[in-house]
């Protein structure tokens, strides 16, 4: 069966290889798989690593601020934080000035893990094999896509 999109491009192709969503999905799975052994050595899952990155950048953060930074709902974030707390990397505390708000802060062990994690970005960069210009372009385009589809 022939793809009619070749004859009528305005109708759009239904070929898997022509789908941007599949290219994004496949790339995301490949990159996340590449992170796995690096993060296993740190005792972190990929989502936990993202939480730690946010806290290494700015500590403490409220659960709401973390959710906004990571684009995660609190129902997804709460189990991550519980596991990180059980592993001794973060503490969750109700804020004295606002009992409804929970602050998340690094423990000494969580702060110390940052030094071990410094090897992760260069290893991933090497695996991606992009020039600095390609890296910047890829990030720009992915942020543009994210902004565009979340706005609609």
N, C-alpha and C positions, 0 to 999 in steps of 0.2 A: 504494500500500500504506500502510495506516494504522499509526502507531506504537502498539503495544499498551501501552506504558508509561504512556500517558495514562490508560488504563483500569485498569492494574495498576501503580501507582507503586512498589510494593515490589519489582517485578522489575527496575527500573532502566531508564533510557532508553538506547537505542543511537544516539540522534541526536548527530551530531558537535557541534553547538552546545551540547549539554547536558554535554559532557565537560570536567571541570576540567583534566584532563591536556592537552587540546588548547588550552584558554585559556592555560595555563602555557607550553606549547610556542610558541604564536604570539606571546605577549608576549616570551618570551626571544629569539626570532629577531628581532623588531622592535627590541628594545632593543639587542641586539648589533649589528644593522645600523646603528643610530644612532650607536654608538660608533666604528664603522669609520673614517669620515673624520677624526674627532678623534684617534684613535690612530695612523692612517697618518702624520699630521703629526709624531707623536712617534717614529715608526719602530717601533711596537709592535703586536703582535696583541692581541686581547682576553685570552687566557690569560697572555701575557707581562705585560700591564698588571696583572693580578691578582697575579702574583708580585712585581712592583715595589711594588704597594700594601702587600703584607705586609712587604716589606723596608723601605719608607719608614716603616712603623709601628714595626718592631723589627729592627734590624740589629746583628749578624749573626743568622742562623737556621740550624739544621741542616736538611738535606734532609728529615728526618723531621718536624721542626716545620713546615716549609713545606707538606708534604703534608697534615698534619693541619689546618692553618689553611685550606688551599684545598680540602680534601676530594678530593685527587688521589692516585692511586697513583704510586709512584716511577717506574714505567715510562712514565707520561705526563709526569711532572715533569722527568725527566732530559733529554729532547730540548729542552724549553723552556729549561732552565738552560744547556744547551750553546749554544743560539742567543743567549741573552742574554750569555753569556760571550764568544762570538765577536764580538758587537757592542760589546764593551767596557763593558758596564753592570754586570756582576757578576763576582766571582771565586769559584771553588770550591776549597776547600783541605781536605785531610785534617786533622782535629784532632790536635794533638800528644798530647793526653791520651787519645784514643781513635781509633786508626787506622781503625776501622770506620765512624766518623761523618765526614760531610762537612759543613763549614760553608760557607754561602753568604753573601757580604757584598757590599755595594755598592762600586763603584769611584767615583772622583770624578765621572766622567761620569754614572754611575747616580744618584748623590745629586743632581747638578745638574739632572737631568731632572725631578726632583720639582717644581721651580718652574714648568716649562712645563706639567706635568700638572695644575696647580691649576685651570686653566680647564675641565677635563673635567667634574667633578661638577656645576658650575652649568649647563653647557650641557645635560647629560643631564637635570637637574632641570627646566629650562625645557621641554625636549622632552616630558617626562612630564606636565607641567601638573597636578601634584597639590598640594593644600594641604599644609601641614606635618602636619596631623592624618591626612590620607589616606596620606601617605608613611610615617608611623609605623605606621599600621594595616597597610598593605601589607607592610612589613618584618616586623612581628610575625606576621602570618598566614603568610607564606612561611617564616619560621623555624620556626613551629609545624608546618607541613606537613613540612618537611625532617626535623625531629626525630621526628615521628610515623612517617614511612615508613622512616626508617633504623633505628628501634628494633625494627621487626617482622621 
